[in-house]
């Protein structure tokens, strides 16, 4: 039939069903993609919060599911309708789904090896681009333009096929119906690519403002990966894709922008879903799809009646690569996927600023798309001026630099390496020494001497090599180790050195554009001993035995301490060696997160919240923002063994005689922070040998069995504490044994549900966790050693008293299955709940 032609670029007949099908498939694709990506990230985060290992098979399975669920209907669109536009839509979405499936598999690479992931992403994207280009050459692309602006409609409504030319990717000669002749081919970087660069730089501005770069190699690989993704997008969204959406003589740019841009946006959504490790792809899901409309406007600007078709295709392809590559660079380079975590959601930390960057980036992308559509895609619009486009690109480049160097966080903030040496100090033959404080101080001094001597003798050659390479080494002695800058190449070099046992990644948080804000509590001020104090009998120790902790110092390694809190101010030991902040170098006790203030309050706080209210405290910041590293944990543990003045050298200025007697540690070092099971073992062994009592939280990864796994909780020379509620039932979240090596864990329990204690700003809060239970046990030890100073430093006897005097607690289990019984009730309850009154009476005897 040769009557009225079908509506160009939309359908092959008057039937609306192909278009309806394309709309439904597009909505389905968006829902599937967003759902699987969000669900996969949430699964990773829930497993992390419960201390479980990430599922290596999760992302490949989700990728395969997306390929099947989104790719199958896209395949039907690509082959069934007669409309060139619908077939082009299906083909683009099919290739996007296949690319997503391949890129998603790369997430089997652990997030801690981010450089390896970025290199694999770059390689996979480039190979994907080659595959798309090869398929386009082998099989004619349905809807390949027959003229600049797309094929003219024919009587049957289908697009004309391209004439054979020497280059399958070049559009045929421009329409000359208006008497215009093609312009001479320009080899320069034309106005359309320059506008794409300007648009891409505009999309980068929120990330330069609110984000921060990683290390040098990490940043270089992020640039390479972003460039490869730009190449993949330019190959997928090439002239054959856009042609069917701009049919007619002259072309209809409005249809190209609205319909083609929408289809391109869905294709870019699929590519965005594969861009970055788990978490980094989420902001890309917001910022990349609107780029499709901007690309449509840029392609419309290349298709002028006087344009050289080959040059127009090259300009559009180059513009696509630059715009998509720069848009993808933000989430790839300016965020660490390990920090896009629920562990940091409670404050204005990285997840908050990533969400803000994505929101601002979405607004910028929409504005760029609207602006380019208005300026470039009007029927009367002229080809943009090259000089104006160049000025716009330069202005945006300068603006990017000003933002990064001004309100941004300039510099490189890559992860560091933690190098554990083979030689560790021999502490097995320490003399027993005298009982009490004097004997403890003498043992601590000898331990300190041996540790420092071993480190100095064994690190010399390594430090000289690291200094020559300017890798900024920092030495440690409590564990004979060195922290350095470096990526995979440095790690491989270090691992081959004979004095090195192993090399771990030491987590380094990227800086924030503004402080996270101080956490405060909302509970009323306590008016007497709290329920947990009454439950363990600490109040009876005060009233009946007259023991309140006098003469004992408790050391806290945590988020810090609000030294001005009314319940804590009088207990600070003071002097120049009672506070250390290796994160921010603050010179007086302070706390932003509140966790450390709460735990110190439960140990030594006054006004009815602390177990040993007349004991003193010293503090160190090892968890500034709820993510630590082996090095910062060691910074604080070294300070607790041998405190040193502000600005002092831990190797030469340590004062072991000023070491606190008891340490409370409501933290653990999981693999995401760089720890393995052995890394802190020499540290706790040395503290134990020095007669310093170490108390550690079991963790909040129950009710799974064998969930006491993050150092230092599994170690036999620390007292590991689980949590109970007011009914003496083990809290569901309290981690359980068994642990490798046969040590019975947890050792004891203490109240950890709804515990009221201090928070920054003179406030109070009720919190849950084994973190809340642990300082109460440290307070009980302080009471015991205050009651009997001869027991100070006798760690073995003190542990035994705590176990022998503990009272029964009710175990809880994940289910009635025998596999959830954790072997025996003792792996859930330990020896039971601590009894402060009974323990102090036993200590006095």
Secondary structure, 3 states (H helix, E strand, C coil): CCCCCCCCCCCCCCCCHHHHHHHHHHHHHHHHHHHHHHHHHHHHHHHHHCCCCCCCCHHHHHHHHHHHHHHHHHHHHHHCCCCHHHHHHHHHHHHHHHHHHHHHHHHHCCCCCHHHHHHHHHHHHHHHHHHHHHHHHHCCCCCCCCCCCCCCCCCCCCCCCCCCCCCCCCCCCCCCCCCCCCCCCCCCCCHHHHHHHHHHHHHHHHHHHHCCECCHHHHHHHHHHHHHHHHHHHHHCCHHHHHHHHCCCCCCHHHHHHHHHHHHHHHHHHHHHCCCCCCHHHHHHHHCCCHHHHHHHHHHHHCCCCCCHHHHHHHHHHHHHHHHHHHHHHHHHCCCHHHCCHHHCCCCCHHHHHHHHHHHHHHHHHHHHHHHHHHHCCCCCCCCCHHHHHHHHHHHHHHHHHHHHCCCCCCECCCEEEEEECCCCCCCCCCCCCCHHHHHHHHHHHHHHHHHHHHHHHHHHHHHHHHHCCCCCEEECCCCEEEEECCHHHHHHHHCCCCEEEEEEECCCCCCCCCCCCCCCCECCCCCCCHHHHHHCHHHHHHHHCCCCCCCEEEEEECECCCCCCCCHHHECCCCCCEEECCCCCCCCCECCCHHHHHHHHHHCCCCCCCCCCCEEEEEECCCCCCCCHHHHHHHHHHHHCECCCCCCCCCCCEHHHCCCEEEECCCECHHHCCCCCCCHHHHHHHHHCCCEEEEECCCCCCCCCCCCCECCCCCCCEEEEEECCCCEECCCCCCCCCCCCCCCCCEEEECCCEEEEEHHHEEEEECCHHHHHHHHHHHHHHHHHHCHHHCCCHHHHHHHHHHCCECCECCCCCCCHHHCCCCCHHHHCCCECCHHHHHHHHHC
